[in-house]
Amino acid sequence: MRQETKLLRHMNWQDKIWQKGLYNPAKERILPYECLCVVSALQYAAESMPPHSRIVIFTDSDNTVAMFSSLCCLPWYNLLLRYAVDLLLSHDLQLRVLHVPGHLNIIADFISRTHLSNTIYASPGLEILPFEPPPLWLGPTL
């Protein structure tokens, strides 16, 4: 028991909360990409939809849903969240980000595993475009 307590003192905070089941390093690494995908989808919608439109984006990430519902995030996500809010205000749009369980989100699952033929079969007429992150993530232009 003493050795276990001693070991816990030397672990970093992420390891401590991971042991308690409150932190999952794999999920933490994917969250920035989940948020980036939502903002990219929002940017696409903002450029192609008329003002006063309502936009719904589905994700299997509870953390992403919470971030866009509360507009509250960790400091390193502020730039991304502010960009999303700027898009909403400048194009007069409304956004809802909703959760869909991963096992029910077959289209995203097929795309992430590059099973594009299955994707087209599951959703006839689906158009798959190249991923283009918002300009703020591309860095300064020359």
C-alpha positions, 0 to 999 in steps of 0.5 A: 500500500505504501509503495502504491501511494509513493508511486502516485505522488510521482505520477503527473496529474494526467496519469493520476486522473487516468487511473481514476477513470476520469482521463483518457489519453486517446480521447484527449489527443483526438479532441483538437481534430474533432473540434477542427472538423466541426469548425471546418464543417461550419465554415463550409456551411457558412460559405454555402448557405444563406443568412439566417440558416440553422446548422446542425453538425453531428459528432461522436465526441461528447467533449466537442458537443459540450464545448460548442454548447457552452462556448467554454473551453480550455485556453488552447481551444479559444482561437478555434472557438472564437473563429466559429463564433465569428463565422456565426455572427458574420453570416447570421447563422445558428449552430447546434452540435449534437452527439451521435454514438460512434457505432451509429455514425457509420458514414464517419466510421467508413470515411475514417477507415477510408472505406469510401465505396462502403460510404457511397453505398450507405449514403447514395449521392454523398459528395466527399470533398477534400478536407480543408482546415479553416485559414487560421490553422494554415498559418500566415500566407506569403 
